[in-house]
Amino acid sequence: MAQWKPPMPAGVMVVATFINALSITEALLDCSADAWVAGEPSRVPFLTAYLEWKSFRPIFHPLLACLAPLLPILIVLLIKDALSSMLGWQRASVARHLADLLSAAALCALLFSLALIVEPQERALSRICGGRRGRAAAAACDEGLARLSRQHALVLGLKLLLFACDLTKFNSAQQAEEKRQKGVGGSHTREQQ
């Protein structure tokens, strides 16, 4: 019979919470900037300045550079957990299995979205909105901002999903322990009868 998945250690949860907090804060800043600029042409210079600042982020970039080497390890661990859920290599609650599958899918979708959609759209929008301000440029800027706002909202949703999955993995340990104790207690009771 397959063994139970080990619980997420408290130390790992602390690190995951820290990374999730940084990540969600960044996504909230993006969504806030989009919402503040939307529909107000006089605020477009703020957007171009924000996107320029975002590409250099003096404190975030060194911090992310320190965390980046851990990303391949995280991806491998998430895929291993997802495979063990799909193939039944380990036992866990339905919520834990679902969290393992969703976290692997959400991280892959997040990385794909950030690298191939959001970053190029931000660079293009900064160029379009930072240039001349004719009618055509204003329309292109508004259209680009609407697309980017949807992508930023998607990124925020994926980051919140990853945090929810981490919480589920951490909290499922107690449920798994209760099931293990019931299983042991149940077989012990049958032997006594």
C-alpha positions in Angstrom: 0.0 0.0 0.0 1.2 3.5 -0.8 2.6 5.6 2.0 1.1 8.9 3.1 2.5 12.1 1.7 4.7 13.8 4.2 3.3 17.1 5.6 4.7 20.4 4.4 7.3 21.3 7.1 6.6 24.6 8.9 9.9 26.1 7.8 9.0 25.4 4.1 5.6 27.0 4.7 7.3 30.1 6.2 9.5 30.5 3.1 6.6 29.8 0.8 4.5 32.5 2.6 7.3 35.0 2.3 7.7 34.3 -1.5 4.0 34.4 -2.0 3.6 37.7 -0.1 6.3 39.3 -2.3 4.8 37.9 -5.4 1.2 38.8 -4.6 2.3 42.3 -3.5 4.0 42.8 -6.9 0.8 41.6 -8.7 -1.4 43.9 -6.7 0.9 46.9 -7.5 0.6 46.0 -11.2 -3.2 45.8 -11.0 -3.4 49.0 -9.0 -1.3 50.9 -11.5 -3.5 49.6 -14.4 -6.7 50.5 -12.6 -5.4 54.0 -11.7 -4.3 54.8 -15.3 -7.3 53.2 -17.1 -9.6 55.8 -18.7 -7.5 58.8 -17.6 -5.1 59.9 -20.4 -3.4 62.4 -18.2 -2.1 59.5 -16.0 -0.4 57.7 -18.9 3.1 59.2 -18.1 2.8 57.6 -14.6 2.3 54.2 -16.3 5.3 54.6 -18.5 7.4 55.7 -15.5 6.0 52.7 -13.5 6.8 50.2 -16.2 10.3 51.7 -16.5 10.8 51.5 -12.8 9.5 47.9 -12.8 12.1 46.8 -15.3 14.9 47.9 -12.9 13.3 47.5 -9.4 16.3 48.3 -7.2 15.3 46.1 -4.2 13.1 43.4 -5.9 15.6 42.4 -8.6 18.4 41.4 -6.2 16.0 39.6 -4.0 14.5 37.7 -7.0 18.0 37.0 -8.3 18.7 35.2 -5.0 15.5 33.2 -5.2 15.9 32.3 -9.0 18.3 29.4 -8.5 15.7 27.7 -6.4 13.1 27.8 -9.2 14.3 24.6 -11.0 14.3 22.7 -7.7 10.8 24.0 -7.0 9.5 23.0 -10.4 10.9 19.4 -10.1 9.4 19.0 -6.6 6.0 20.3 -7.8 6.0 18.0 -10.8 7.0 15.0 -8.6 4.2 15.8 -6.2 1.7 16.1 -9.0 2.9 12.8 -10.6 2.6 11.0 -7.2 -0.9 12.3 -6.9 -1.9 11.3 -10.5 -0.2 7.9 -10.4 -1.1 7.0 -6.8 2.5 6.7 -5.6 1.5 8.3 -2.3 -1.7 8.6 -0.3 -3.2 11.9 0.7 -6.5 13.7 1.1 -8.4 14.7 -2.0 -7.6 18.4 -1.1 -3.9 17.6 -0.9 -3.9 15.8 -4.2 -5.8 18.6 -5.8 -3.4 21.2 -4.3 -0.4 19.3 -5.7 -1.9 19.1 -9.2 -3.1 22.7 -9.2 0.2 24.1 -7.9 2.2 22.4 -10.6 -0.2 23.6 -13.3 -0.5 27.1 -11.9 3.3 27.6 -11.6 3.8 26.4 -15.2 1.1 28.8 -16.4 2.5 31.6 -14.4 6.0 31.3 -15.7 4.7 30.9 -19.3 2.5 34.0 -18.9 5.2 36.2 -17.3 8.0 35.3 -19.7 6.1 35.1 -23.0 3.1 37.4 -22.6 3.4 39.9 -19.7 7.0 41.0 -20.1 6.8 41.6 -23.8 3.5 43.4 -23.5 4.9 45.7 -20.8 7.9 46.6 -22.9 5.6 47.3 -25.9 3.2 49.3 -23.9 6.0 51.4 -22.4 7.2 52.2 -26.0 3.7 52.9 -27.3 2.5 55.0 -24.4 5.8 56.8 -23.9 6.1 58.1 -27.5 4.1 60.7 -29.4 0.6 61.3 -28.2 -1.6 61.4 -31.3 -5.0 59.9 -31.6 -3.7 56.6 -33.1 -1.1 56.4 -30.3 -3.7 57.1 -27.6 -6.0 54.4 -29.0 -3.1 51.9 -29.2 -2.1 52.8 -25.7 -5.6 52.3 -24.4 -5.9 48.9 -26.2 -2.5 47.8 -24.9 -3.4 48.8 -21.4 -6.7 46.8 -21.6 -4.8 43.7 -22.7 -2.1 44.2 -20.1 -4.7 44.7 -17.4 -6.3 41.3 -18.2 -2.9 39.6 -18.1 -2.0 41.3 -14.8 -5.3 40.1 -13.3 -4.6 36.6 -14.6 -1.1 36.7 -13.0 -2.6 37.9 -9.7 -5.2 35.0 -9.8 -2.4 32.4 -10.4 -0.3 33.8 -7.6 -3.3 33.7 -5.2 -4.0 30.1 -6.4 -0.4 29.1 -5.6 -0.7 30.6 -2.1 -4.0 28.8 -1.5 -2.4 25.5 -2.7 0.5 26.0 -0.2 -2.0 26.6 2.6 -4.0 23.5 1.6 -0.8 21.4 1.6 0.2 22.7 5.0 -3.2 22.2 6.6 -3.8 18.8 5.0 -1.1 17.3 7.2 -3.4 17.4 10.2 -6.2 15.7 8.2 -3.8 13.0 7.0 -2.6 12.4 10.5 -6.2 12.0 11.7 -6.9 9.4 8.9 -3.7 7.5 9.8 -4.7 7.3 13.4 -8.2 6.2 12.6 -6.8 3.5 10.3 -4.4 2.2 12.9 -7.1 2.5 15.7 -9.7 0.8 13.4 -7.5 -2.2 12.7 -6.4 -2.4 16.4 -10.1 -2.5 17.4 -10.9 -5.3 15.0 -8.0 -7.4 16.3 -9.2 -6.9 19.9 -12.7 -8.1 19.0 
